[in-house]
Amino acid sequence: MGLALYRRYRPRTFAEVIGQEHVTEPLMQALRTGRLNHAYLFSGPRGCGKTSSARILARSLNCERGPTPEPCGECDSCVALAPDGSGSIDVIEIDAASHGGVDDARDLRERAIFAPVSSRFKVYVIDEAHMVSSAGFNALLKLVEEPPDYVKFVFATTEPDKVLGTIKSRTHHYPFRLITPGVLRPYLEKLCAIEGVKVEPAVFPLVVRAGGGSARDTLSVLDQLIAGAGPEGVTYPRAVALLGVTDVALLDEMCDALAAGDGAAAYGTIDRVVEAGHDPRRFASDLLGRLRDLIVLQQVPDAAGKGLLDAPDDELTRMASQAQRFGPATLSRLADIVHDGLTEMRGTTAPRLLLELICARMLLPGADDSAGALLQRLERMERRLAATGEPPTPTSTPTPEAPQTRTAPQNQPEPQGTTAPQSKPEPPSQAEPQDDRDNGEPQAAAVAVKTAAPERPGVLDAVAVRRVWEEILGYVGRKSRRVGAVAREATVREVAGDTLVLLFKHRVHAEMLAGGPELLIEAVYEVLGPPAPDRAWQVRCELSGQAVSPGTASDQGPKPPVPPAQSRRDAPAAEPDWPTTAPPGGAAPAPRPDPSPAPATAPRKAGGRAAGNGRKAAAEPAEEPPDEPYEGFDPGDEPLDDVLDEQTVRQTSEEQALQLLRQTLGAEQIG
């Protein structure tokens, strides 16, 4: 029956103690020079080498060649005080947890006055010294203050603050520390090579993390894995199942879901965690550790080389990729949420429910009014601006150049229609509508200025949209699979102002997306933000350069009726427009309001009979531009104030068309 690893490989000299050079080197130097104190206090976490160092110190003091920092290991004292030795009568170890009363202290004081039997010094090693009662410390105070020359005291404790101050002040205090992963992993690999056990490289980080920096705990975990290993050695799946840690694949899935804002993937990961039998609290703890690693990787890209991270190369590559998808404030906020959630999960009867609520808080920064949520939303905006290829720096609005371009034509001879508006020094915002209404040349100049203005940093183009197109498609696909499938058939052609132009190969796809682009517009806004302040995105679907509207081949709207030549000859000279006719069976429609501030005109009057004799309704001439084209009504903007009688409503479209031809042109049906 073999010994446990932590007993079999207990250090025999100060040189074999790992990770405590700040303690062992001063002690070795004191042994070389002979400047020894009568009492020492070793403090630190459990399993870091306090008791082992106390035994090595006693062995070094009583070696026949000593005091020496390197015991010979051959004399009777060294052999007796070896880890596998029988012990020495002059080295007394006392467990203060069970012998910390005043009676034990008095007994020790009475025995300490006797000289050592066969050694140079009588060494008292008092383990768990913080368990000694106040009365016991007071009984030892005089002995510790002025002991005999052949008596040495070594106090070992995990809580030095509980040691009586008068005792602590009479000792040399050496604080021990936890052992770093960069020191523990090579040590474990060396022991496995000595033992002849094959261990997968991915297992060592799990063992080091399970040990928590304690050499004794780490060796105990490794001993457990080696005892349960098969012919193939210690494998990663066996270690994960035995130690109860979270599989790295689950942590990667959760981090990817948080980076993409995919709630379905996040909750699916939680379901797999529970179905695999993992503890939700342990998963939250491991997730917090992963977020810590990502934060370190963001700040220190070569963290693995500097010993800040201990993970396999493939896992480090995945974590580096994940760290690039988060912002510093986002990772900090996620870590804070998980940390607070771990506190709330203590003693809960529904850990899965709390874990799902933690994920909901992480996925919804807009629902939180804290500073961390605000910083996360600002980082999202910065990443959207970074997608344009320009740095997210604030830019001023180039308004001073516009008046210079507008005032340049004043030095040239202008038409008579434009001299009056420019004679008064009015702001450009008030002069532009008047110039555009009076003459066509100022309007062309204004258009030139407006087309040149967007040439500034931060303007989205097709290349910037293509960079994040997959993210936009992912957002649409999570909302609607049908719309997502149709959107994947599109190619980003260009960005014209606030309009995203998409090119399709098939007409049916273009018509389907043009019929309901709201979800795609929402996705573009979510990923890229607004195209400009107080503006909204629009989507235009094209098929070989031709705009497509839902269910039609073009998006030009209904065409107004073209007036015949005979009617134009019969119309008065002062009435260039097509006259407004009375609808069948109702009153005359109200004229469409003109949005431009045109001079007031007299209202038209529909007179006479709207019969089939070919005469037009009388109307007064209107002072409107004769060459202004009539664009017709947009779909959905037709006048709704027509009053139709019941007979007209019951007519078919063909009968209504014939009646309209009779009224306006005097036509008659033949046959």
C-alpha positions, 0 to 999 in steps of 0.5 A: 500500500503506497503513500499519498502523493503529498506525503511521498513527495514532501520536501526534505530541504528548503531547495525542494520547497516550491513557490516560497522563495521569499521565505526559504532564501532568507532562512537559508541565509540565516542558517549560513550566517548563524543569525538564528532567532529563538522563535519563528511564526510561519503563516499562510493558507493551508497546504502551502508548506508551513509545517514542512518548512518547520520540520526542515528548519528543525532538521537543519538546526540538528544536523551533525554538519549544521546548522546548515541550509542543506541537511546531509540526510545521512546522520541520525538526526536527518534520518529520524526527521526525514518525511519517512523517518521515525521522528526525534524525541527532541523535536516536539510537534503539538496540535494547538487545536486539541492542546491549546488550553492553559494546562497544556501550556503549563506542561510545555513550560515545565518540560522545556527547561530540560536539555535535549537528549541527543540533538543540538536544539529542542524544537517545539513546532506548534501547529494551528497556533491561532487555536491557543487560548488567551490563557495558554498564550499568557502562560507561554509568554515568559518562556517565549520571551526568554527561553533557554539557549537550546530551545527553539519555537516555531508557530504555524498558523493560517490566521496570524491575526488571532495570535496574541500580539505579545507573542507575535512581537517576539517572533520572526514572522514569515508569511507563506503564499499560495503557489501560482499555476505557472509553478504548480503545472511544471511540478505536476508534470514532473511528478507524473513523469516520475510516476509513469502516468499518462495525463492529457495536457488539458487535465493539468489546468483543471487540477491546478484550479481545483487545488486553488494554489495549495500544493497539498490539495493539488496533489490530492486531486491528482492522486485521485485522478490517477487512482481512477485512470484506466489504461489510456491514462487520465483523460479530459472527459474523465477529469471533468466528470470526476471533478464536477467542473464545467465543460469548456465547450459549454462556457464557449457556447455561453460566451458566443451567445452573449457576444451575439445577443442570442437569447435562444442559444444562451438558454439552450446552453443552460438547459444542457448544463442542467441536463448534464447534471452540472450544478448551476452554481458551479457553472456560474462560478466557472463562467465568472472565471471565464469572463475574468480570463477574457478581461485579462486577455483584452488588457494583456494579449500575451497573458499566457506567456506571462503566466497570467493564464494557464490553458491549452493553446486551442482554448487560448485561441478561442478565448482570444477570439471571444475577447475581441467580440466584447468591449471592456465595459461589457465584460466588466458589467457581465462579470458584475452581474454574475458575481451578484448572482452568485451571492443571490444563489446561496441557499436558493431552492431554484438555482436554475431559475436564478441562473436564467434570470442572470442571463436575462440581465446580461442580454438586456443592457437597455433594461438596466439604468446603471452606469455599466449598462450605459457603457455597454450601450455606448460600446455597441454604438462605437462598434457600429461606427467602427464598422464604417471604417472610420474612427468613432470620433465626434465630428462637427457639422460642416455648415459654414461651407454651404453659404459660400457655395450658395453665394458664389453665383452672386458675382455672375449675371443672373436671370431676372427672376432670381435678383429679387430674392437675393437682394435681401440678406436672408439666411440660406434656410429661408432663401432656398425655397424661394430660389427653387421656386423662381428659377431652375439654376439656383435649384441645381446649385443647391442640389450640387451642394447637397450631393457634395456634403455627405463626403465626410468621415463616418458615412456608411457605404456598401462595404461597411454594411457588407462587413456586418451583413451576417450579423444583420441576417442573424438578427432577422433570422432569430425574429423570423425564419421566413424573412431571414431566408428571403433576406439571404438571397439579397446582395448589398448593392449600395447605400444611397443616403438613408436607403439601403439598396438590395439586389435580387436574382429572382423577382419573387424574393424581391417582391416578398421582401419589399412587401414587409421590410420592417424587420430588416429595417429594425435589424439594420437599425439595431446593428448600425444605428440610425443613418443620420439624426432624426432619420430612419432607414429605408430599403429598396429592392432591385432586380437588375437595376429596376426597383421592385414593389410588392406584387408589381414590377415597378414602384412608380405608382398610378399614372394620371390620365393623359389629356387628348389633343382635341381637348387641349385645343378646346381648352382656353389659353389661360388654362394649361392644365387638364380640367378638374371634372366632376366624378360620376354621380357626385360633387366636384373633388377638392383640389389637391393642396400645393405644399409650396407657398405659391400665390393664392389662386381663385378656386375652380368652379365646376359648372354646366352639365357633366353630360356626354356632349364633350363640353368641359366644366367651366373653370377660372384660369389659375396662375400656376407654372404652365410646364410643371409636370403632374406627378399624380397621387402616391399610392394611398394618398388619393382624395377620399372626399368623393361622394358616389351614389349607390348606382355608381357604386354597383357598377362594374369597373368596365361600366364606370370606365365607359361612363367616364369616357362619355362624360369627358370625351363624348364617346359612345359605345359601338356595338 
